[in-house]
C-alpha cells in the first residue's frame, strides 16, 4: 500500500502528514480519559508538538541533546518524540518496567540532558538517581497531579505554556525543522535489554527508519481508513516502527490501550482493524477459547470442533485457489455459528494481526486462520530498525517469517546464522565500537545472532538464538525454542522454560494453567486450597506428565523432557521473568531457580 505522504526523515513525515490532514476531523490519536476514548486531531497534535518543542527551546535544550522518554503508551509519548526530533535532538526511550539503577545507566551512558516521565511512580525512580546523573538538567512529568515533586520538576503542560508565547513569532517552526533535519542524522538511541551485563545503545538514523517504513508499507496493506490498537511498548522498536511510524505514514489512526491487562476490553471498545502483538497474546486468547468450549455442553463442543475442521479445510482450499460450492456453504454456516462470535471478541473488524518479538507457534497461526483471524508474522531486531522479513497477507506460511522486505538482503552463514545487509542496518552501538565491530562485519553484514534457514521458495525460518543453542553433555545440539513452542500450546501448560545446556538430559520449569487445573481438580474430586497444593498433588503431576509425553512423542530421544518442576507463580515483567515484549529472560530465570534446577538433576 502506498504511503500517505513522501518523506526522507521522521520530522518531514509528520510535517507533511500534519499539512495534508490539517482539516481532517477524524482522530489521529485516541486515548482513554474519564472512562471513555477521546480523540486528538492532526491539527491539535501539530499545535501540541510545536508548543512543546518551543517550550523545550525555552529551557535551553538544543540540537543533538539527548532527551529520554520514560512512559507508558499515551499521546504525550508521540508529542515528546516528534517535538524532540523537530529540534534535531536524539530521543532515548526507556521501558517503564526498568529499575532506577537501569535508568541511571542509560541516562549516564547516553548523556541525557532531559527526561520526560509519565507519572508519580516513574518520577520517583528518576528522583532517586538524579544526583548520580551529572548531564541531567531537566525533568518533565506528563501527569498534572504528582506529590512532593521538587520545584524544578516541570509539568508537561507547563512546558507547552512556555512555548506558547514563542509560537506567534515563528508559527512555521515545524516546516523549517523538517528541512533542517538530515536523513543521516541520528534519530534515536534504543537500549537493548541484553541477557548479561549492561544494555547496549542501538543508534538508528532517520534514514534507517524511513527505509524500514517505506519497505513495510509495501508489505502491509495499511490505509487511512485503518485504526490500530497500540499496547506493546512504544519504547520498543517493533511497536514504534510498525504500530506507530508505519501506521501513521499510511494515514491510519492509533488508539492506545490502557495497559496489557486491559487489551481484551479495549479491543471491544475501539474495534481496531490492525493490531501489532506478540505470540503471548494469541496464546492467552487461544487458551480462553478452549477453556470456554470445554465447559460447554457436548452438542456445542461438537459444533465447535466441526467448525474448526471446516475452517482449516476452507483455508487450505483458499490458498490453493479451489473452493468448492459445498465447502463455501459449510464455511458460511460455521462462520455464522462459531467464527463470527470469536471474531467479535477481538473487536469484530480485524483485517490482520502483526506478530513479532518472538516465534509464533505454527499451531496458533493455523488455528486462528481457521476461525477467520489472520496473523502475519514478521522478524527483525532493534539493530535492523527492526523489520528484516515478513509474511504477506496474500502470501504467508506459518512456521516461517516470510520473505525479506524490499531493499533488504538476507543470507545464511556457514554456521547457520542469519545475516542481513541494507539501509535498515543500524549506525552502530553508542559508545561501544568494539561491540559494533563484532555485530557488523567489514562487508556491512549484520550478524543477527539467530539461527535459521531459507527454503527453495525464499521463506525464512528461525530455528533459535545462536547463544541459546544447548549442547548436551553427550554432544547433541538442541534448539530450545521449537521445543518450548510445542509445549506452550499443550493443555494445562501456561509457560514452559526448557533446561539442559551441558546437561545429561532435558528438564523444564513449567507454570501450569492453574485455572484449568482447578477446573480439572473439582471435576475429579481433588481437594486443594492454595496453588501450591495443586502443584504438589501427585495426580496433577501425573496429569502434566501425560500431557508432556503426548506432546513429545515425535521428538528425538535427546530432545525429550525427562523431569519437570511446576512453579507456583507465573513469569512476569515485574518479577524479572519476562522482557517488556513478553519473552522469557532465560538466564535470569535459570539464576532465580538455580536450586530447583539442580534438584532435578540430583536424583
NUTIDO-895081 format. One line per field, with one value per residue (C-alpha): y, x, z; chain. Coordinates in Angstrom, 2 decimals, always signed. Layout:
N
yy [Y, ...]
xx [X, ...]
zz [Z, ...]
mol [A, ...]
This chain:
603
yy [+0.00, +3.43, +5.95, +8.86, +11.30, +11.20, +11.98, +11.44, +12.00, +11.32, +15.05, +15.59, +12.74, +14.34, +17.81, +16.50, +14.47, +17.46, +19.56, +17.00, +16.18, +19.62, +19.82, +16.16, +15.79, +12.11, +11.38, +10.97, +9.60, +8.15, +7.53, +6.69, +9.66, +9.56, +6.08, +6.76, +7.02, +10.56, +11.70, +14.18, +15.52, +16.21, +19.96, +19.57, +17.31, +19.76, +22.58, +20.46, +19.43, +23.00, +24.43, +21.64, +22.00, +25.76, +25.10, +22.81, +25.51, +27.97, +25.52, +25.64, +22.23, +22.34, +20.24, +16.97, +16.95, +13.60, +13.62, +10.50, +9.37, +7.15, +6.50, +4.04, +4.40, +7.63, +10.64, +12.62, +9.98, +10.85, +14.61, +14.35, +12.19, +14.46, +17.67, +16.32, +15.21, +18.57, +20.24, +17.81, +16.22, +12.49, +10.76, +7.90, +5.72, +3.83, +0.94, +1.87, -1.53, -0.72, -0.07, +3.15, +1.61, +0.61, +4.08, +5.63, +3.66, +4.63, +8.32, +8.42, +6.39, +8.48, +11.78, +12.70, +16.41, +15.98, +13.22, +13.19, +10.81, +9.76, +9.71, +9.72, +6.22, +6.88, +10.27, +8.59, +6.40, +9.41, +11.49, +8.59, +8.63, +12.21, +13.31, +10.48, +11.75, +14.91, +15.59, +15.70, +19.26, +18.95, +16.58, +16.88, +14.90, +14.25, +13.85, +17.04, +15.51, +14.44, +14.72, +16.25, +16.98, +19.40, +22.91, +22.42, +19.43, +20.81, +19.57, +18.72, +21.40, +23.99, +23.32, +23.86, +27.12, +28.23, +27.60, +29.22, +32.78, +31.89, +30.20, +33.51, +34.66, +31.56, +29.57, +27.70, +26.16, +22.58, +23.14, +24.73, +21.84, +19.37, +20.95, +21.19, +17.53, +15.34, +11.65, +10.69, +12.41, +10.22, +9.85, +7.67, +5.53, +2.43, +0.41, -3.32, -5.25, -7.84, -11.09, -10.24, -7.03, -3.52, -2.87, -1.57, +1.62, +0.96, +4.08, +4.41, +7.26, +8.91, +7.10, +3.73, +4.26, +5.73, +2.76, +0.35, +2.34, +2.56, -1.15, -2.23, -0.11, -2.12, -5.35, -4.47, -3.08, -0.19, +2.62, +5.92, +4.01, +1.76, +2.07, +0.39, -0.54, +0.02, -1.86, -3.04, -0.53, +2.42, +2.37, -0.98, -0.60, -3.05, -1.01, +2.29, +1.47, -0.76, +0.31, +3.99, +5.30, +2.98, +3.14, +6.92, +7.21, +5.42, +7.83, +5.39, +6.39, +4.86, +4.18, +3.39, +0.51, +1.36, -1.49, -5.00, -6.31, -4.33, -5.27, -7.67, -4.90, -2.22, -4.37, -4.33, -0.57, +0.52, -2.10, -1.84, -3.16, -3.92, -4.76, -5.36, -8.08, -10.82, -14.58, -14.48, -12.56, -15.23, -17.98, -16.33, -15.86, -19.44, -20.79, -18.81, -20.01, -23.67, -23.30, -21.91, -24.61, -27.30, -26.02, -26.02, -28.86, -31.77, -30.56, -27.18, -28.78, -30.93, -27.89, -26.07, -29.00, -29.30, -25.57, -25.54, -28.53, -26.73, -23.57, -25.49, -27.10, -23.75, -22.03, -24.78, -24.63, -20.83, -20.87, -23.40, -21.26, -24.06, -23.62, -25.86, -24.63, -27.16, -26.09, -22.43, -23.16, -25.13, -22.34, -19.73, -21.79, -22.29, -18.56, -17.81, -20.39, -20.06, -17.81, -14.59, -14.85, -15.47, -12.55, -10.32, -10.98, -9.14, -6.22, -7.62, -5.59, -7.12, -7.31, -8.95, -9.05, -8.41, -10.74, -10.10, -10.16, -13.97, -17.02, -17.68, -21.40, -22.83, -24.38, -20.99, -19.42, -22.27, -22.23, -18.50, -18.74, -21.46, -19.25, -16.28, -14.24, -13.81, -13.40, -12.02, -12.93, -10.86, -10.90, -8.32, -6.84, -3.47, -3.30, -3.60, -0.86, -3.56, -5.45, -7.86, -10.18, -10.60, -12.75, -11.02, -11.20, -12.65, -14.93, -16.42, -19.66, -20.44, -21.60, -19.09, -15.32, -14.85, -13.19, -10.29, -6.94, -4.72, -3.40, -5.89, -8.57, -11.82, -14.77, -17.74, -18.03, -21.34, -21.88, -21.27, -17.69, -15.25, -12.23, -9.11, -6.07, -2.89, +0.62, -0.76, -1.76, +0.45, +3.11, +1.12, +0.83, +4.12, +4.48, +0.87, +0.50, -2.94, -4.33, -2.63, -4.33, -7.69, -7.25, -5.66, -7.15, -5.36, -6.09, -4.46, -7.66, -7.50, -10.75, -11.28, -13.98, -16.04, -19.46, -20.13, -21.49, -20.24, -22.73, -23.12, -20.58, -17.96, -18.32, -17.77, -19.96, -19.12, -22.09, -20.36, -17.79, -18.76, -18.13, -20.15, -23.38, -26.13, -28.59, -31.67, -33.40, -36.09, -33.52, -33.11, -29.63, -28.77, -25.70, -24.97, -22.55, -25.03, -27.45, -24.72, -23.65, -27.24, -27.47, -23.93, -24.93, -28.03, -28.31, -27.29, -25.62, -21.82, -21.16, -23.53, -22.99, -25.72, -26.51, -28.67, -26.85, -29.03, -31.48, -35.22, -34.72, -32.05, -30.80, -28.00, -25.28, -25.16, -22.61, -24.54, -23.08, -23.01, -22.04, -25.08, -27.28, -26.01, -26.95, -30.37, -30.89, -30.00, -32.28, -35.19, -34.69, -33.50, -31.35, -28.29, -24.88, -22.84, -23.17, -24.84, -27.73, -28.28, -28.10, -30.71, -33.05, -36.43, -36.77, -33.33, -34.20, -37.33, -35.28, -32.89, -35.85, -37.38, -34.14, -33.83, -37.40, -36.93, -33.69, -35.00, -38.40, -37.31, -35.73, -37.40, -39.11, -36.44, -33.70, -35.16, -33.72, -36.23, -34.19, -31.03, -28.76, -26.89, -23.28, -21.63, -18.13, -17.05, -15.42, -11.71, -8.45, -7.31, -10.30, -10.24, -13.39, -11.71, -8.92, -5.98, -7.85, -10.95, -13.12, -15.32, -13.94, -17.34, -16.56, -14.61, -17.41, -20.03, -17.96, -17.42, -21.13, -22.45, -24.64, -26.05, -26.90, -28.56, -30.70, -32.08, -33.30, -34.81, -37.74]
xx [+0.00, +1.32, +2.40, +0.07, +2.99, +6.57, +9.44, +13.13, +13.13, +10.71, +10.20, +9.41, +6.92, +4.99, +5.14, +3.65, +1.02, +0.02, -0.26, -2.22, -4.69, -4.90, -8.65, -9.36, -11.90, -11.26, -8.92, -5.22, -4.61, -7.10, -6.72, -8.89, -10.00, -12.58, -13.65, -14.13, -11.94, -11.36, -9.54, -6.82, -6.90, -3.86, -4.23, -4.43, -1.38, +0.57, -0.22, +0.92, +4.14, +5.00, +4.33, +6.20, +9.20, +9.33, +8.97, +12.00, +13.92, +12.99, +14.53, +17.78, +17.50, +19.45, +20.03, +21.90, +20.92, +19.69, +16.08, +14.92, +11.27, +10.17, +6.49, +3.73, +1.95, -0.05, -0.37, +2.25, +4.81, +4.23, +4.23, +7.54, +9.05, +8.13, +8.99, +12.41, +13.21, +11.99, +14.71, +17.25, +17.57, +18.09, +15.45, +16.25, +13.20, +13.25, +10.99, +8.65, +9.41, +13.10, +14.53, +16.08, +19.55, +18.95, +17.59, +20.67, +22.97, +21.02, +20.89, +24.61, +25.67, +23.58, +24.42, +20.74, +20.09, +16.37, +13.95, +10.19, +8.35, +4.71, +3.63, +4.46, +5.89, +8.31, +9.22, +10.15, +12.71, +14.34, +14.46, +16.16, +19.12, +19.05, +22.12, +24.08, +23.42, +25.53, +24.25, +20.58, +19.25, +15.50, +12.82, +9.36, +6.30, +3.24, +0.66, -0.62, -1.04, +2.19, +3.01, +6.09, +7.86, +10.81, +10.12, +12.32, +10.28, +8.03, +4.65, +4.23, +1.54, +3.86, +6.48, +3.80, +2.86, +6.49, +6.39, +3.02, +4.36, +7.12, +4.84, +3.42, +6.92, +7.66, +4.50, +6.31, +8.92, +7.98, +8.30, +11.72, +12.77, +11.62, +14.07, +16.91, +16.89, +19.01, +18.37, +21.78, +21.12, +20.98, +17.30, +17.23, +19.32, +17.41, +18.98, +18.56, +17.90, +20.62, +20.98, +24.19, +25.94, +24.79, +22.50, +23.89, +22.57, +21.48, +21.88, +19.22, +19.19, +16.22, +17.27, +17.22, +13.62, +12.49, +13.85, +12.02, +8.78, +8.81, +9.51, +6.97, +4.26, +4.73, +4.18, +1.31, -1.91, -2.48, -4.80, -6.16, -9.31, -7.47, -7.42, -4.68, -4.81, -1.38, -0.36, +3.21, +5.68, +6.42, +9.94, +10.39, +11.41, +8.76, +5.79, +7.49, +8.25, +5.28, +2.45, +3.40, +5.56, +4.42, +0.75, +0.77, +2.84, -0.05, -2.58, -4.03, -5.19, -3.98, -5.75, -3.75, -4.70, -4.79, -2.39, -1.51, -4.03, -6.91, -6.29, -9.26, -11.62, -10.02, -10.43, -14.18, -14.21, -12.02, -12.86, -9.43, -8.64, -4.95, -3.02, +0.71, +1.12, +3.37, +2.65, +1.82, -1.40, -2.56, -1.69, -3.89, -6.81, -6.49, -6.42, -9.50, -11.41, -10.62, -11.36, -14.81, -15.52, -14.60, -17.35, -19.99, -22.50, -21.38, -23.51, -21.76, -18.33, -19.19, -20.28, -17.07, -14.85, -16.79, -16.50, -12.72, -12.25, -14.30, -12.24, -8.99, -10.26, -11.51, -8.17, -6.29, -8.61, -8.45, -4.65, -4.87, -7.44, -10.04, -13.06, -15.99, -19.56, -20.25, -17.23, -18.18, -21.67, -20.35, -17.90, -20.67, -22.61, -19.53, -18.91, -22.47, -22.48, -18.92, -16.41, -18.42, -18.62, -14.88, -14.04, -16.34, -14.09, -11.24, -13.41, -15.14, -13.19, -9.69, -8.09, -5.00, -2.69, +1.03, +3.06, +6.68, +9.10, +9.20, +8.36, +4.67, +3.91, +2.64, -0.37, -1.55, -1.31, -3.24, -5.94, -6.62, -6.57, -9.21, -11.53, -11.04, -8.39, -5.19, -1.84, +1.04, +4.38, +7.49, +11.07, +13.65, +15.97, +16.43, +19.70, +17.82, +15.24, +13.69, +11.99, +14.11, +11.42, +7.66, +4.86, +2.33, -1.47, -1.59, +1.46, +2.18, +3.43, +3.05, +6.22, +8.21, +8.76, +8.16, +10.42, +12.83, +11.10, +12.05, +15.61, +16.80, +19.42, +19.48, +21.83, +22.70, +26.29, +28.15, +27.31, +23.60, +23.48, +21.17, +22.99, +21.34, +22.56, +20.92, +19.73, +17.95, +21.17, +21.96, +24.66, +26.26, +26.25, +26.61, +29.95, +30.77, +32.82, +34.05, +30.52, +29.69, +32.63, +31.51, +27.98, +28.62, +31.40, +33.63, +31.20, +28.31, +26.52, +24.74, +25.15, +21.73, +22.65, +19.70, +19.99, +17.75, +17.16, +15.79, +13.71, +13.51, +10.67, +12.55, +10.67, +12.87, +12.55, +14.12, +15.45, +16.67, +19.04, +22.65, +23.54, +20.54, +21.50, +22.04, +24.86, +24.10, +26.84, +26.56, +27.46, +24.00, +22.96, +19.46, +17.38, +15.14, +12.69, +10.82, +10.52, +9.23, +6.70, +5.49, +4.78, +3.44, +0.43, -0.25, -3.32, -2.76, +0.60, +0.79, +4.57, +7.41, +11.18, +13.48, +16.64, +19.53, +22.62, +25.67, +23.37, +22.83, +19.13, +16.47, +14.25, +11.73, +10.33, +6.59, +3.97, +0.70, -2.63, -3.92, -7.47, -7.70, -6.10, -8.58, -11.47, -9.93, -9.41, -13.02, -14.33, -12.24, -12.76, -9.22, -9.24, -6.98, -6.61, -3.65, -1.94, +0.99, -1.27, -2.23, +1.39, +2.43, -0.52, +0.65, -2.41, -1.82, +1.84, +0.79, -1.65, +1.12, +3.43, +0.82, +0.46, +4.25, +4.62, +1.81, +3.30, +6.86, +6.16, +7.59, +10.76, +14.16, +15.12, +17.70, +15.06, +12.57, +11.93, +12.62, +11.91, +9.99, +9.05, +5.75, +6.24, +3.69, +3.98, +3.93, +6.91, +6.14, +7.80, +7.54, +9.35, +12.07, +10.99, +9.87, +11.13, +8.78, +7.72, +6.90, +9.85, +11.38, +14.61, +16.24, +19.41, +17.54, +15.01, +17.75, +19.56, +16.38, +15.50, +19.05, +18.38, +15.19, +17.05, +19.93, +17.45, +16.02, +19.49, +20.45, +18.09]
zz [+0.00, -0.85, +1.77, +2.51, +2.04, +0.80, +3.16, +3.87, +7.67, +10.50, +11.06, +7.40, +7.57, +10.39, +8.84, +5.60, +7.47, +9.59, +6.43, +4.43, +7.19, +8.85, +8.25, +8.94, +11.75, +12.42, +15.34, +14.73, +18.23, +20.73, +24.44, +27.43, +29.51, +32.30, +31.26, +27.55, +24.45, +23.19, +20.08, +19.15, +15.58, +13.40, +13.85, +17.63, +17.64, +15.47, +17.90, +20.86, +19.11, +18.14, +21.58, +23.35, +21.03, +21.64, +25.38, +25.31, +23.45, +26.21, +28.70, +26.73, +25.08, +21.83, +18.75, +19.29, +23.00, +24.31, +25.53, +27.38, +27.42, +30.31, +29.83, +29.07, +25.71, +25.53, +23.18, +25.11, +24.11, +20.46, +21.14, +23.04, +20.30, +17.38, +19.27, +20.25, +16.72, +15.33, +17.43, +15.93, +19.36, +19.82, +21.89, +24.23, +25.01, +28.32, +29.30, +32.19, +33.74, +34.21, +37.64, +38.92, +38.60, +34.98, +34.21, +35.81, +33.49, +30.35, +31.28, +32.03, +29.02, +26.63, +28.35, +28.55, +29.08, +29.85, +30.75, +30.24, +32.57, +32.72, +36.36, +40.06, +40.01, +37.16, +38.61, +41.87, +40.09, +38.43, +41.61, +43.36, +40.94, +39.71, +41.66, +40.05, +36.52, +36.01, +32.48, +33.52, +33.67, +33.20, +34.50, +32.94, +34.09, +31.92, +34.68, +36.27, +39.71, +41.39, +45.08, +46.69, +43.42, +43.62, +42.33, +39.28, +38.05, +35.31, +34.18, +30.50, +30.20, +31.74, +29.07, +26.42, +28.13, +27.93, +24.20, +23.53, +23.54, +21.10, +18.58, +17.39, +16.43, +14.36, +13.57, +10.77, +13.05, +12.20, +8.46, +8.97, +11.17, +8.53, +6.11, +8.65, +9.77, +7.51, +6.66, +8.04, +11.40, +14.49, +15.39, +18.48, +20.82, +21.92, +24.69, +24.25, +27.42, +26.84, +28.79, +30.60, +31.56, +30.76, +27.79, +24.51, +22.91, +19.34, +17.17, +14.47, +11.97, +10.31, +7.15, +8.95, +10.00, +6.67, +4.72, +7.01, +6.99, +3.19, +2.75, +5.39, +3.79, +0.59, +2.51, +4.87, +3.37, +5.79, +4.64, +6.01, +6.94, +9.38, +13.17, +15.19, +18.85, +20.41, +23.54, +23.00, +24.48, +22.21, +23.61, +21.83, +18.19, +16.90, +18.11, +17.38, +13.75, +12.82, +15.11, +15.22, +12.34, +9.54, +10.50, +10.61, +7.42, +5.71, +7.24, +9.80, +13.29, +16.55, +19.84, +22.97, +25.22, +28.91, +29.66, +28.56, +31.08, +29.54, +25.90, +25.79, +26.94, +24.78, +21.67, +22.26, +22.85, +19.95, +17.28, +15.60, +12.14, +12.80, +15.98, +16.48, +19.07, +20.41, +20.44, +24.14, +23.37, +20.95, +23.40, +26.01, +23.62, +22.39, +25.95, +26.95, +23.89, +24.57, +28.26, +27.50, +24.93, +27.44, +29.75, +27.00, +26.56, +24.38, +21.46, +21.38, +21.68, +18.68, +16.66, +17.59, +16.53, +13.26, +12.55, +13.14, +10.83, +8.16, +8.73, +8.24, +5.04, +3.75, +4.47, +2.67, -0.34, -0.46, -0.56, -3.41, -5.20, -5.33, -3.04, -3.87, -3.57, -0.83, +1.22, +0.77, +2.11, +5.10, +5.87, +5.79, +8.32, +10.50, +10.41, +11.49, +14.28, +15.63, +13.88, +13.98, +17.77, +18.11, +15.79, +17.83, +20.86, +19.13, +18.11, +15.04, +12.45, +12.45, +8.99, +10.44, +13.44, +13.02, +15.24, +16.21, +19.10, +19.32, +17.24, +16.58, +17.05, +13.78, +15.52, +16.76, +13.34, +11.77, +14.45, +14.12, +10.33, +10.58, +12.64, +10.31, +12.12, +10.11, +11.90, +9.82, +11.37, +10.79, +12.01, +12.95, +15.54, +17.18, +15.25, +11.94, +12.54, +13.05, +10.20, +8.16, +6.80, +6.91, +5.61, +3.40, +3.73, +0.22, +0.65, +4.06, +5.50, +9.18, +10.85, +8.79, +8.98, +5.27, +2.71, +3.16, +2.81, -0.18, -0.13, +2.50, +1.79, +3.79, +3.64, +5.85, +7.10, +7.13, +10.80, +10.14, +11.43, +9.64, +8.20, +6.80, +4.90, +3.67, +4.62, +7.67, +9.48, +12.48, +12.62, +15.45, +19.24, +21.08, +22.91, +22.02, +18.81, +19.86, +20.04, +16.74, +15.04, +16.44, +15.04, +11.64, +9.52, +7.02, +4.19, +6.01, +7.04, +10.40, +12.32, +13.88, +16.38, +15.10, +13.50, +10.53, +7.05, +3.72, +1.72, -2.04, -2.25, -0.24, +3.06, +6.10, +9.19, +12.55, +14.46, +17.61, +19.03, +18.38, +22.00, +23.20, +21.47, +24.01, +23.72, +25.78, +27.71, +25.02, +22.34, +20.80, +19.59, +20.77, +19.80, +22.80, +21.16, +18.91, +21.82, +24.13, +21.49, +21.25, +24.97, +25.37, +23.27, +25.39, +27.60, +31.25, +30.47, +30.61, +30.42, +29.66, +30.05, +28.79, +30.75, +29.55, +28.34, +29.13, +30.95, +30.53, +29.70, +29.31, +32.11, +32.35, +34.57, +33.99, +35.02, +34.78, +33.71, +37.28, +36.30, +34.04, +36.73, +39.30, +37.00, +36.47, +40.19, +41.01, +38.27, +39.56, +43.28, +44.03, +47.15, +47.20, +48.80, +47.54, +44.17, +45.82, +46.79, +43.17, +42.03, +44.58, +44.12, +42.71, +40.48, +38.99, +38.50, +36.60, +34.51, +33.41, +32.79, +30.47, +28.51, +28.17, +26.93, +24.44, +23.08, +22.69, +21.18, +17.80, +19.23, +19.13, +22.39, +23.27, +22.72, +25.21, +28.65, +31.40, +34.51, +35.33, +38.21, +38.48, +39.53, +41.79, +40.31, +36.64, +34.98, +34.58, +33.61, +37.23, +38.74, +36.08, +34.27, +31.04, +28.83, +28.07, +24.91, +26.99, +26.01, +28.70, +30.19, +30.19, +32.14, +34.82, +35.24, +35.45, +38.10, +40.12, +40.13, +40.33, +43.38, +41.85, +38.66, +40.48, +42.41, +39.15, +38.20, +41.56, +41.64]
mol [A, A, A, A, A, A, A, A, A, A, A, A, A, A, A, A, A, A, A, A, A, A, A, A, A, A, A, A, A, A, A, A, A, A, A, A, A, A, A, A, A, A, A, A, A, A, A, A, A, A, A, A, A, A, A, A, A, A, A, A, A, A, A, A, A, A, A, A, A, A, A, A, A, A, A, A, A, A, A, A, A, A, A, A, A, A, A, A, A, A, A, A, A, A, A, A, A, A, A, A, A, A, A, A, A, A, A, A, A, A, A, A, A, A, A, A, A, A, A, A, A, A, A, A, A, A, A, A, A, A, A, A, A, A, A, A, A, A, A, A, A, A, A, A, A, A, A, A, A, A, A, A, A, A, A, A, A, A, A, A, A, A, A, A, A, A, A, A, A, A, A, A, A, A, A, A, A, A, A, A, A, A, A, A, A, A, A, A, A, A, A, A, A, A, A, A, A, A, A, A, A, A, A, A, A, A, A, A, A, A, A, A, A, A, A, A, A, A, A, A, A, A, A, A, A, A, A, A, A, A, A, A, A, A, A, A, A, A, A, A, A, A, A, A, A, A, A, A, A, A, A, A, A, A, A, A, A, A, A, A, A, A, A, A, A, A, A, A, A, A, A, A, A, A, A, A, A, A, A, A, A, A, A, A, A, A, A, A, A, A, A, A, A, A, A, A, A, A, A, A, A, A, A, A, A, A, A, A, A, A, A, A, A, A, A, A, A, A, A, A, A, A, A, A, A, A, A, A, A, A, A, A, A, A, A, A, A, A, A, A, A, A, A, A, A, A, A, A, A, A, A, A, A, A, A, A, A, A, A, A, A, A, A, A, A, A, A, A, A, A, A, A, A, A, A, A, A, A, A, A, A, A, A, A, A, A, A, A, A, A, A, A, A, A, A, A, A, A, A, A, A, A, A, A, A, A, A, A, A, A, A, A, A, A, A, A, A, A, A, A, A, A, A, A, A, A, A, A, A, A, A, A, A, A, A, A, A, A, A, A, A, A, A, A, A, A, A, A, A, A, A, A, A, A, A, A, A, A, A, A, A, A, A, A, A, A, A, A, A, A, A, A, A, A, A, A, A, A, A, A, A, A, A, A, A, A, A, A, A, A, A, A, A, A, A, A, A, A, A, A, A, A, A, A, A, A, A, A, A, A, A, A, A, A, A, A, A, A, A, A, A, A, A, A, A, A, A, A, A, A, A, A, A, A, A, A, A, A, A, A, A, A, A, A, A, A, A, A, A, A, A, A, A, A, A, A, A, A, A, A, A, A, A, A, A, A, A, A, A, A, A, A, A, A, A, A, A, A, A, A, A, A, A, A, A, A, A, A, A, A, A, A, A, A, A, A, A, A, A, A, A, A, A]
